[in-house]
Amino acid sequence: MLQPLSSSDRLSLIIEMAPRRERIVDVGTDHGHVAAALGAIASEREHHRLPARTDVTRVVADGLRGHKDVQLAVLTGMGPKLILAILDNASPPEEILVHAPQHTHVLRYGLAQRGWKVQREGLAPENGKYAEVIHLKPGTEKASGYTLGFGPTLESHPWAKEHATDLLNGWTRLLHDAPEGTRPHKEAQGWIEWLSAFKAKSTG
């Protein structure tokens, strides 16, 4: 497995991590910056959302529906449930590059359950936190539990401790907000315990 990558911003990290393939689809392309850099098809669900630029091939499609023989699907800037739904409702691409602004652990678990294996991961500072970008191929993911949720290769990332601190702060806020005994409260307790142990190990 390749070493995890770092970048000063998320878009640069996505472009750097994306394998160069002949047929790439950038789903939810937004301004089309990534599509232009990768020579990808810029895809949006509604016509008015397509970028006003002529240096990319623009198409209207519902996720990956209608796209055939996709070698790499770029699914970034959307929630875990939407990414998983897009993959569930189309022919599977050969590879995927994904990023979810929040709840990346949910995305990792869902992808592993669907037969996707992490190939490479990266971090980029974004809005006071770290954006996670993940490259996956079909396969059996060996990592599980909190290691999978945090990122199988991110434990060795130079920014791992800082990233763990950000996640720990988020789970601590949830612990205080969620009623005791509820599933979110118990989940927060588990993550706080694991992240605290990980930080202690990283410091030692």
Secondary structure as a PSIPRED ss2 file (coil, helix, strand):
# PSIPRED VFORMAT (PSIPRED V4.0)

   1 M C   1.000  0.000  0.000
   2 L C   1.000  0.000  0.000
   3 Q C   1.000  0.000  0.000
   4 P C   1.000  0.000  0.000
   5 L E   0.000  0.000  1.000
   6 S E   0.000  0.000  1.000
   7 S C   1.000  0.000  0.000
   8 S C   1.000  0.000  0.000
   9 D C   1.000  0.000  0.000
  10 R H   0.000  1.000  0.000
  11 L H   0.000  1.000  0.000
  12 S H   0.000  1.000  0.000
  13 L H   0.000  1.000  0.000
  14 I H   0.000  1.000  0.000
  15 I H   0.000  1.000  0.000
  16 E H   0.000  1.000  0.000
  17 M H   0.000  1.000  0.000
  18 A C   1.000  0.000  0.000
  19 P C   1.000  0.000  0.000
  20 R C   1.000  0.000  0.000
  21 R C   1.000  0.000  0.000
  22 E C   1.000  0.000  0.000
  23 R C   1.000  0.000  0.000
  24 I E   0.000  0.000  1.000
  25 V E   0.000  0.000  1.000
  26 D E   0.000  0.000  1.000
  27 V E   0.000  0.000  1.000
  28 G C   1.000  0.000  0.000
  29 T C   1.000  0.000  0.000
  30 D C   1.000  0.000  0.000
  31 H C   1.000  0.000  0.000
  32 G C   1.000  0.000  0.000
  33 H H   0.000  1.000  0.000
  34 V H   0.000  1.000  0.000
  35 A H   0.000  1.000  0.000
  36 A H   0.000  1.000  0.000
  37 A H   0.000  1.000  0.000
  38 L H   0.000  1.000  0.000
  39 G C   1.000  0.000  0.000
  40 A C   1.000  0.000  0.000
  41 I E   0.000  0.000  1.000
  42 A E   0.000  0.000  1.000
  43 S E   0.000  0.000  1.000
  44 E E   0.000  0.000  1.000
  45 R C   1.000  0.000  0.000
  46 E C   1.000  0.000  0.000
  47 H H   0.000  1.000  0.000
  48 H H   0.000  1.000  0.000
  49 R H   0.000  1.000  0.000
  50 L C   1.000  0.000  0.000
  51 P C   1.000  0.000  0.000
  52 A C   1.000  0.000  0.000
  53 R C   1.000  0.000  0.000
  54 T C   1.000  0.000  0.000
  55 D C   1.000  0.000  0.000
  56 V C   1.000  0.000  0.000
  57 T E   0.000  0.000  1.000
  58 R E   0.000  0.000  1.000
  59 V E   0.000  0.000  1.000
  60 V E   0.000  0.000  1.000
  61 A C   1.000  0.000  0.000
  62 D C   1.000  0.000  0.000
  63 G C   1.000  0.000  0.000
  64 L C   1.000  0.000  0.000
  65 R C   1.000  0.000  0.000
  66 G C   1.000  0.000  0.000
  67 H C   1.000  0.000  0.000
  68 K C   1.000  0.000  0.000
  69 D C   1.000  0.000  0.000
  70 V C   1.000  0.000  0.000
  71 Q C   1.000  0.000  0.000
  72 L E   0.000  0.000  1.000
  73 A E   0.000  0.000  1.000
  74 V E   0.000  0.000  1.000
  75 L E   0.000  0.000  1.000
  76 T E   0.000  0.000  1.000
  77 G C   1.000  0.000  0.000
  78 M C   1.000  0.000  0.000
  79 G C   1.000  0.000  0.000
  80 P H   0.000  1.000  0.000
  81 K H   0.000  1.000  0.000
  82 L H   0.000  1.000  0.000
  83 I H   0.000  1.000  0.000
  84 L H   0.000  1.000  0.000
  85 A H   0.000  1.000  0.000
  86 I H   0.000  1.000  0.000
  87 L H   0.000  1.000  0.000
  88 D H   0.000  1.000  0.000
  89 N C   1.000  0.000  0.000
  90 A C   1.000  0.000  0.000
  91 S C   1.000  0.000  0.000
  92 P C   1.000  0.000  0.000
  93 P C   1.000  0.000  0.000
  94 E C   1.000  0.000  0.000
  95 E E   0.000  0.000  1.000
  96 I E   0.000  0.000  1.000
  97 L E   0.000  0.000  1.000
  98 V E   0.000  0.000  1.000
  99 H E   0.000  0.000  1.000
 100 A C   1.000  0.000  0.000
 101 P C   1.000  0.000  0.000
 102 Q C   1.000  0.000  0.000
 103 H C   1.000  0.000  0.000
 104 T H   0.000  1.000  0.000
 105 H H   0.000  1.000  0.000
 106 V H   0.000  1.000  0.000
 107 L H   0.000  1.000  0.000
 108 R H   0.000  1.000  0.000
 109 Y H   0.000  1.000  0.000
 110 G H   0.000  1.000  0.000
 111 L H   0.000  1.000  0.000
 112 A H   0.000  1.000  0.000
 113 Q H   0.000  1.000  0.000
 114 R C   1.000  0.000  0.000
 115 G C   1.000  0.000  0.000
 116 W E   0.000  0.000  1.000
 117 K E   0.000  0.000  1.000
 118 V E   0.000  0.000  1.000
 119 Q E   0.000  0.000  1.000
 120 R E   0.000  0.000  1.000
 121 E E   0.000  0.000  1.000
 122 G E   0.000  0.000  1.000
 123 L E   0.000  0.000  1.000
 124 A E   0.000  0.000  1.000
 125 P E   0.000  0.000  1.000
 126 E E   0.000  0.000  1.000
 127 N C   1.000  0.000  0.000
 128 G C   1.000  0.000  0.000
 129 K E   0.000  0.000  1.000
 130 Y E   0.000  0.000  1.000
 131 A E   0.000  0.000  1.000
 132 E E   0.000  0.000  1.000
 133 V E   0.000  0.000  1.000
 134 I E   0.000  0.000  1.000
 135 H E   0.000  0.000  1.000
 136 L E   0.000  0.000  1.000
 137 K E   0.000  0.000  1.000
 138 P E   0.000  0.000  1.000
 139 G C   1.000  0.000  0.000
 140 T C   1.000  0.000  0.000
 141 E C   1.000  0.000  0.000
 142 K C   1.000  0.000  0.000
 143 A C   1.000  0.000  0.000
 144 S C   1.000  0.000  0.000
 145 G H   0.000  1.000  0.000
 146 Y H   0.000  1.000  0.000
 147 T H   0.000  1.000  0.000
 148 L H   0.000  1.000  0.000
 149 G H   0.000  1.000  0.000
 150 F H   0.000  1.000  0.000
 151 G C   1.000  0.000  0.000
 152 P C   1.000  0.000  0.000
 153 T C   1.000  0.000  0.000
 154 L H   0.000  1.000  0.000
 155 E H   0.000  1.000  0.000
 156 S H   0.000  1.000  0.000
 157 H C   1.000  0.000  0.000
 158 P C   1.000  0.000  0.000
 159 W C   1.000  0.000  0.000
 160 A H   0.000  1.000  0.000
 161 K H   0.000  1.000  0.000
 162 E H   0.000  1.000  0.000
 163 H H   0.000  1.000  0.000
 164 A H   0.000  1.000  0.000
 165 T H   0.000  1.000  0.000
 166 D H   0.000  1.000  0.000
 167 L H   0.000  1.000  0.000
 168 L H   0.000  1.000  0.000
 169 N H   0.000  1.000  0.000
 170 G H   0.000  1.000  0.000
 171 W H   0.000  1.000  0.000
 172 T H   0.000  1.000  0.000
 173 R H   0.000  1.000  0.000
 174 L H   0.000  1.000  0.000
 175 L H   0.000  1.000  0.000
 176 H H   0.000  1.000  0.000
 177 D H   0.000  1.000  0.000
 178 A C   1.000  0.000  0.000
 179 P C   1.000  0.000  0.000
 180 E C   1.000  0.000  0.000
 181 G C   1.000  0.000  0.000
 182 T C   1.000  0.000  0.000
 183 R H   0.000  1.000  0.000
 184 P H   0.000  1.000  0.000
 185 H H   0.000  1.000  0.000
 186 K H   0.000  1.000  0.000
 187 E H   0.000  1.000  0.000
 188 A H   0.000  1.000  0.000
 189 Q H   0.000  1.000  0.000
 190 G H   0.000  1.000  0.000
 191 W H   0.000  1.000  0.000
 192 I H   0.000  1.000  0.000
 193 E H   0.000  1.000  0.000
 194 W H   0.000  1.000  0.000
 195 L H   0.000  1.000  0.000
 196 S H   0.000  1.000  0.000
 197 A H   0.000  1.000  0.000
 198 F H   0.000  1.000  0.000
 199 K H   0.000  1.000  0.000
 200 A H   0.000  1.000  0.000
 201 K H   0.000  1.000  0.000
 202 S H   0.000  1.000  0.000
 203 T H   0.000  1.000  0.000
 204 G C   1.000  0.000  0.000
